[in-house]
Amino acid sequence: HVQLVESGGQLVQAGGSLRLSCTASGRPFSEYHVAWFRQPPGKEREFVVAIGWSGSTASSADFMEGRLSISRDIDKNTVFLHMNSLEPEDTAVYYCAARQSTSSVPSSIAARYDYWGQGTQVTVSS
């Protein structure tokens, strides 16, 4: 099993940037697909971006296209979500999730992920 802890969420002004971190313990991240999801206030949880266990496959949601990147540090067992040009609509609790899969393509479906962090709050002021 793997345990996930997110960090880096904070209040930021519109147009600003943030880097969120998801640190794993228990198992190396190189064995897992890792995804970021977010849940805006009063809305359903939605997919943001994912990176495959090989580190070479990623996909992102259309609403974040061109405004984010995902990376990982194998030595630190951490996945990073870099976001820029933030908008008030990006206000949400951001969660990272992990799953093991024989497929090299990470899923965008939340129900397929077995392990979740507690979330980190991102608030973007206008």
ABEGO torsion letter per residue (X at the ends): XBBBBBBGBBBBBBGBBBBBBBBBBGBBAAABBBBBBBBBBGBBBBBABBBBAAGABBBBBAAABGABBBBBBAAAGBBBBBBBGBBAAABBBBBBBBBBBABABBBABAAABABBBAEBBBBBBX
